[in-house]
Amino acid sequence: MPKKAISGKRAAYVWLMRILMGISVAITALLTLFLIAYVLIKGLPEISWELLSTKPSYLSGQIGILPDILNTLYIVLATLVLVLPLGVGAAIYLTEYARNQKIVSLVEYAAETLSGIPSIIYGLVGMLFFCQFLNFQTSLLAGAMTLVIMNLPTVMRTTQESLKTVPQSYREGAFGLGAGKWRVIRTVVLPSCVDGVITGCILSVGRILGESAALLFTAGFAHTLNGLFTGLRSAGATLTVALYVYAKEQGEFGVAFAIAAILMLLTIVINLAATLVGRYYRRKRSQ
């Protein structure tokens, strides 16, 4: 076959692939923009100060999501307080201290498996173990413990990948100056990869905000207004669980779209924050 015919077929194939990839990108972008616009258009008009600053009153029929906002904040704080030391500590050990690569591979495989398990299974296990076996009852604390297990692989793997990006010469230079292992990690390695740790933390917050199935089993769906420590020991609905309750159980689709708009805005802010933090620390490290 002549070379011109082969080059013509190759050029046509390249153009066809470019067109198909362009169509795929356009469909993905349009679906994302449609979803965001639809939720915001339906939900933003339903948001009011009264909705955000009051609690539900079943006697007067008043609807408020202040308890749900506070419950979401409580469960995010409780989960981060527990998952960050565990995830970062495990990543440091596997990357800096562990010498048996079989154990490292086994732990990494277990983490990958955990990240792929459906959240409804986490909810079932959390209900049986934390709520019943440990006698936490249905509470935000049980929900936070369940979310710790769910988000541990994300924090651990992002921190691991960040630790691996630190040049080995940094460690060798610090060792050459007489620094110990932990001092090298604390003063050289961790500051050089703090962007990955913060990014993993922010992504975990996004997953916590969007979780509902596991919390239905463990945290419950009570719309009660409590303080931090009382709230952690009590049942409570987060924003995602409240969205499900208002839409599915009570038929309040206006409130459901208002909560969906709030969650959508929080998701956009979290993703934007993760991007900006990563850029800031990369720019700071390159200077």
C-alpha positions as CSV (number, residue, x, y, z in Angstrom):
1,M,0.0,0.0,0.0
2,P,1.4,3.5,-0.9
3,K,2.8,5.6,1.9
4,K,0.4,8.5,1.0
5,A,-2.6,6.2,1.5
6,I,-1.3,5.1,4.9
7,S,-0.6,8.6,6.0
8,G,-4.0,9.7,4.8
9,K,-5.7,6.9,6.8
10,R,-3.6,7.8,9.9
11,A,-4.6,11.5,9.6
12,A,-8.3,10.6,9.2
13,Y,-8.0,8.3,12.3
14,V,-6.4,11.1,14.3
15,W,-9.1,13.6,13.3
16,L,-11.8,11.1,14.1
17,M,-10.3,10.5,17.6
18,R,-10.0,14.2,18.2
19,I,-13.7,14.7,17.3
20,L,-14.8,11.9,19.5
21,M,-12.7,13.1,22.5
22,G,-14.1,16.7,21.9
23,I,-17.7,15.3,21.9
24,S,-16.9,13.4,25.1
25,V,-15.5,16.5,26.8
26,A,-18.5,18.6,25.7
27,I,-21.0,16.1,27.0
28,T,-19.3,15.8,30.3
29,A,-19.0,19.6,30.7
30,L,-22.7,20.1,29.7
31,L,-24.0,17.5,32.1
32,T,-22.0,19.0,34.9
33,L,-23.1,22.6,34.1
34,F,-26.7,21.4,33.7
35,L,-26.7,19.7,37.1
36,I,-25.2,22.7,38.9
37,A,-27.4,25.2,37.2
38,Y,-30.6,23.1,37.7
39,V,-29.9,22.6,41.5
40,L,-29.0,26.2,42.0
41,I,-31.9,27.6,40.1
42,K,-34.4,25.4,42.0
43,G,-32.7,25.8,45.4
44,L,-31.4,29.3,45.8
45,P,-34.9,31.0,45.8
46,E,-35.9,28.6,48.6
47,I,-33.0,29.7,50.9
48,S,-33.9,32.3,53.5
49,W,-32.5,33.5,56.8
50,E,-35.4,32.0,58.6
51,L,-34.6,28.6,57.1
52,L,-31.0,28.8,58.0
53,S,-31.3,30.1,61.6
54,T,-34.3,28.2,63.1
55,K,-35.0,24.7,64.1
56,P,-38.1,22.7,63.0
57,S,-41.3,23.2,65.0
58,Y,-43.8,20.4,64.3
59,L,-46.6,22.3,66.3
60,S,-46.4,25.4,64.1
61,G,-45.3,23.6,60.9
62,Q,-42.1,25.7,60.8
63,I,-39.1,24.2,58.9
64,G,-35.6,25.1,59.8
65,I,-32.2,23.5,59.1
66,L,-30.0,25.0,61.8
67,P,-29.8,21.7,63.7
68,D,-28.8,19.9,60.5
69,I,-26.1,22.5,59.7
70,L,-24.6,22.2,63.2
71,N,-24.8,18.4,63.1
72,T,-22.9,18.5,59.9
73,L,-20.2,20.7,61.4
74,Y,-20.0,18.5,64.5
75,I,-19.5,15.3,62.5
76,V,-16.9,16.9,60.2
77,L,-14.9,18.1,63.2
78,A,-15.1,14.8,65.0
79,T,-14.1,12.8,61.9
80,L,-11.2,15.0,61.0
81,V,-9.8,15.0,64.6
82,L,-9.7,11.2,64.4
83,V,-8.9,10.5,60.8
84,L,-6.0,12.9,60.3
85,P,-3.6,11.5,62.9
86,L,-4.4,8.0,61.9
87,G,-4.1,8.6,58.1
88,V,-1.0,10.8,58.3
89,G,0.7,8.6,60.9
90,A,0.0,5.4,58.8
91,A,1.3,7.1,55.7
92,I,4.5,8.2,57.4
93,Y,5.2,4.8,58.8
94,L,4.6,3.0,55.5
95,T,6.7,5.5,53.5
96,E,9.5,6.3,56.0
97,Y,9.9,3.5,58.5
98,A,8.5,0.2,57.1
99,R,11.1,-2.1,55.6
100,N,9.0,-5.1,54.7
101,Q,7.5,-4.3,51.3
102,K,5.1,-7.2,51.5
103,I,3.5,-5.7,54.6
104,V,3.4,-2.3,52.8
105,S,1.8,-3.8,49.8
106,L,-0.7,-5.6,51.9
107,V,-1.7,-2.5,53.8
108,E,-2.0,-0.5,50.5
109,Y,-4.1,-3.2,49.0
110,A,-6.4,-3.2,52.1
111,A,-6.7,0.6,51.8
112,E,-7.6,0.4,48.1
113,T,-10.2,-2.3,49.0
114,L,-11.7,-0.1,51.7
115,S,-12.1,2.8,49.4
116,G,-14.1,0.7,47.0
117,I,-16.6,-0.7,49.5
118,P,-20.1,0.7,49.1
119,S,-21.1,3.2,51.8
120,I,-24.2,1.2,52.7
121,I,-22.0,-1.6,53.9
122,Y,-20.0,0.8,56.1
123,G,-23.3,1.9,57.6
124,L,-24.4,-1.6,58.4
125,V,-21.0,-2.5,60.0
126,G,-21.0,0.8,61.9
127,M,-24.5,0.2,63.2
128,L,-23.6,-3.3,64.4
129,F,-20.2,-2.5,65.8
130,F,-20.3,1.1,67.1
131,C,-24.0,1.5,67.9
132,Q,-24.7,-1.9,69.3
133,F,-21.4,-3.7,70.3
134,L,-19.7,-0.6,71.7
135,N,-23.0,0.8,72.9
136,F,-22.6,4.2,71.3
137,Q,-26.3,4.0,70.4
138,T,-27.5,5.9,67.3
139,S,-25.4,9.1,67.6
140,L,-23.2,11.5,65.7
141,L,-20.2,9.9,67.4
142,A,-21.0,6.5,65.9
143,G,-21.5,8.2,62.5
144,A,-18.1,10.0,62.9
145,M,-16.4,6.7,63.7
146,T,-17.9,5.1,60.6
147,L,-16.8,8.0,58.5
148,V,-13.2,7.7,59.9
149,I,-13.0,4.2,58.5
150,M,-14.4,5.4,55.1
151,N,-12.0,8.4,54.8
152,L,-8.9,6.7,56.2
153,P,-7.8,5.3,52.8
154,T,-8.2,8.8,51.1
155,V,-6.0,10.6,53.7
156,M,-3.5,7.8,53.9
157,R,-3.0,7.4,50.1
158,T,-2.8,11.2,49.4
159,T,-0.3,11.6,52.2
160,Q,1.8,8.7,50.9
161,E,1.9,10.1,47.4
162,S,2.9,13.5,48.7
163,L,5.7,11.9,50.8
164,K,7.0,10.1,47.8
165,T,7.4,13.4,45.9
166,V,9.9,14.7,48.4
167,P,13.4,14.3,46.9
168,Q,15.6,11.8,48.6
169,S,18.4,14.3,48.6
170,Y,16.5,16.4,51.2
171,R,16.5,13.5,53.6
172,E,20.2,12.7,52.9
173,G,21.2,16.3,53.4
174,A,19.4,16.5,56.8
175,F,20.9,13.1,57.8
176,G,24.3,14.5,56.8
177,L,23.9,17.4,59.2
178,G,23.3,15.0,62.1
179,A,19.5,15.1,62.3
180,G,17.6,12.1,63.6
181,K,15.0,10.2,61.6
182,W,12.0,11.8,63.3
183,R,13.5,15.3,63.2
184,V,14.1,14.9,59.4
185,I,10.5,13.8,58.9
186,R,9.1,16.6,61.1
187,T,11.3,19.5,59.9
188,V,12.1,18.6,56.3
189,V,9.8,15.9,54.8
190,L,6.4,17.0,56.1
191,P,6.8,20.7,55.4
192,S,7.8,19.8,51.8
193,C,4.6,17.8,51.2
194,V,2.1,19.7,53.4
195,D,0.1,20.6,50.2
196,G,-0.8,16.9,49.7
197,V,-1.9,16.5,53.3
198,I,-4.1,19.5,53.2
199,T,-5.6,18.4,49.9
200,G,-6.4,15.0,51.3
201,C,-8.0,16.7,54.3
202,I,-10.2,18.9,52.1
203,L,-11.2,16.0,49.9
204,S,-12.2,14.1,53.0
205,V,-14.4,17.0,54.1
206,G,-16.1,16.9,50.7
207,R,-16.8,13.2,51.1
208,I,-18.1,13.7,54.7
209,L,-20.5,16.4,53.5
210,G,-21.8,14.2,50.7
211,E,-22.3,11.0,52.8
212,S,-25.8,9.9,53.6
213,A,-26.3,6.1,53.4
214,A,-23.8,5.3,56.2
215,L,-25.2,8.0,58.5
216,L,-28.8,6.8,58.1
217,F,-27.7,3.6,59.9
218,T,-25.4,5.2,62.5
219,A,-26.3,8.9,63.2
220,G,-30.0,8.8,62.7
221,F,-32.2,11.6,61.4
222,A,-33.3,13.7,64.4
223,H,-33.6,17.4,63.9
224,T,-32.7,18.4,67.4
225,L,-30.6,21.4,68.4
226,N,-27.7,20.5,70.7
227,G,-24.3,21.7,71.7
228,L,-21.1,20.0,70.5
229,F,-20.6,17.4,73.2
230,T,-24.3,16.8,73.8
231,G,-24.8,16.5,70.0
232,L,-22.1,14.0,69.5
233,R,-23.8,11.7,72.1
234,S,-27.2,12.2,70.5
235,A,-28.8,11.2,67.2
236,G,-28.9,13.9,64.6
237,A,-29.4,14.5,60.9
238,T,-26.7,16.0,58.7
239,L,-27.6,18.1,55.7
240,T,-27.5,15.1,53.3
241,V,-29.7,13.0,55.6
242,A,-32.0,15.9,56.1
243,L,-32.3,16.3,52.3
244,Y,-33.4,12.6,52.1
245,V,-35.9,13.0,54.9
246,Y,-37.5,16.2,53.6
247,A,-37.7,14.9,50.0
248,K,-38.6,11.2,50.6
249,E,-40.4,11.1,53.9
250,Q,-42.1,14.5,54.1
251,G,-42.4,15.6,50.4
252,E,-40.9,19.1,51.1
253,F,-39.1,19.4,47.8
254,G,-38.5,23.1,48.2
255,V,-36.5,22.6,51.4
256,A,-34.8,19.6,49.8
257,F,-33.6,21.7,46.8
258,A,-32.5,24.5,49.2
259,I,-30.3,22.0,51.1
260,A,-29.1,20.6,47.7
261,A,-28.1,24.1,46.7
262,I,-26.2,24.6,49.9
263,L,-24.4,21.3,49.5
264,M,-23.6,22.1,45.9
265,L,-22.1,25.5,46.9
266,L,-20.1,23.8,49.6
267,T,-18.8,21.2,47.2
268,I,-17.7,23.9,44.7
269,V,-15.9,25.9,47.5
270,I,-14.2,22.7,48.8
271,N,-12.9,21.7,45.3
272,L,-11.8,25.3,44.6
273,A,-10.0,25.4,48.0
274,A,-8.2,22.2,47.3
275,T,-7.0,23.6,43.9
276,L,-5.9,26.9,45.4
277,V,-4.1,25.3,48.3
278,G,-2.2,23.0,46.0
279,R,-1.2,25.8,43.7
280,Y,-0.1,28.0,46.7
281,Y,2.2,25.4,48.2
282,R,3.6,24.3,44.9
283,R,4.4,28.0,44.1
284,K,5.9,28.5,47.5
285,R,8.0,25.4,47.2
286,S,9.3,26.4,43.8
287,Q,10.5,29.9,45.0
